[in-house]
Amino acid sequence: MSASGAAVLRGVRLFNRGRYLAAQETWETAWRGAADAERPLLEGLVQLAGGLHLRTRRGATRGAEHLVAQALATLEDFRPAAAGLDVEALIADFAAFLEWLREVRRPHRLTDRLRLPRLRTV
């Protein structure tokens, strides 16, 4: 497994614990040293973590929507899987989450927690 592949999985563990900012920092660090072909995957994950951090910690729905939508567009090219990550499931789960975000608009601490997707590995 490449160094960035290991960083992806480290970030997944942080992300799935709700530590979005720590996951974002892990992926940003890996992005700096990654090969050109790996950078878009890491960029998409950074955007995803940033979006969930904005939504859960700051209540910033518009910013979260924007970043999650950008992440989905970026990660589309990595279907069905990349670096041990189930990208197909990620896109399906987060597209549904994005649609829900657009419907509810305002943050809801409890329902947000119940709706937050997790990243899956293959």
Secondary structure, DSSP 8 states (H G I E B T S, - for coil): --HHHHHHHHHHHHHHTT-HHHHHHHHHHHHHHS-TTTHHHHHHHHHHHHHHHIIIII--HHHHHHHHHHHHHHHGGG-SEETTEEHHHHHHHHHHHHHHHHHH-S--HHHHHHH-----B-
